[in-house]
Amino acid sequence: MIFFNPAGAPELACDECGCRWFDRIRNTCYECGCEVPAATVAEFERALAEFQRRAKTQPLDRSQS
């Protein structure tokens, strides 16, 4: 599952339990041990690339600080 934090950056969460902590070596959720599907990782990487692309073209909004 992918959600977006208040800054607009994508974050990956476990599809099964919602945990946001992953063992990157084993590609599993720390909380429930479920494997992160390759399709979910690819979707997250696309969302991250889009966020990075937008961040380069938009000025930083410091009004929230």
C-alpha positions as CSV (number, residue, x, y, z in Angstrom):
1,M,0.0,0.0,0.0
2,I,1.3,3.5,-0.8
3,F,0.2,6.6,1.0
4,F,1.4,10.1,0.9
5,N,2.8,12.0,3.9
6,P,1.9,15.6,4.6
7,A,4.9,16.8,2.5
8,G,3.5,14.8,-0.4
9,A,6.2,12.2,-0.5
10,P,5.1,8.6,-1.0
11,E,5.5,6.1,1.7
12,L,5.2,2.3,1.5
13,A,3.1,0.4,4.0
14,C,2.4,-3.3,4.3
15,D,-0.7,-4.5,2.4
16,E,-1.5,-6.9,5.3
17,C,-1.0,-4.9,8.5
18,G,-0.3,-1.3,7.5
19,C,3.2,-1.3,9.1
20,R,5.7,1.0,7.5
21,W,8.9,-0.9,8.6
22,F,10.4,-3.3,6.2
23,D,13.4,-5.7,6.2
24,R,14.9,-4.6,2.9
25,I,17.3,-7.6,2.8
26,R,14.5,-10.2,3.1
27,N,11.8,-7.9,1.5
28,T,9.4,-8.6,4.3
29,C,7.3,-6.6,6.8
30,Y,8.9,-6.4,10.2
31,E,5.5,-6.5,11.9
32,C,3.8,-9.5,10.3
33,G,6.5,-11.0,8.1
34,C,4.5,-10.8,4.8
35,E,6.6,-10.4,1.7
36,V,6.3,-7.2,-0.2
37,P,5.2,-8.0,-3.8
38,A,7.5,-6.9,-6.6
39,A,4.5,-5.0,-8.2
40,T,4.1,-3.0,-5.0
41,V,7.8,-2.1,-4.9
42,A,7.7,-1.1,-8.6
43,E,4.6,1.1,-8.0
44,F,6.3,2.8,-5.0
45,E,9.4,3.4,-7.1
46,R,7.3,5.1,-9.8
47,A,5.5,7.2,-7.2
48,L,8.9,8.2,-5.7
49,A,10.3,9.1,-9.1
50,E,7.2,11.3,-9.8
51,F,7.6,13.0,-6.4
52,Q,11.3,13.7,-7.1
53,R,10.4,15.0,-10.6
54,R,7.8,17.4,-9.1
55,A,10.1,18.5,-6.3
56,K,12.7,19.7,-8.9
57,T,10.2,21.8,-10.8
58,Q,8.2,23.3,-8.0
59,P,9.5,25.8,-5.4
60,L,9.6,24.6,-1.9
61,D,6.6,25.9,0.1
62,R,7.9,27.1,3.5
63,S,4.5,28.5,4.6
64,Q,3.9,25.4,6.7
65,S,7.1,25.8,8.7
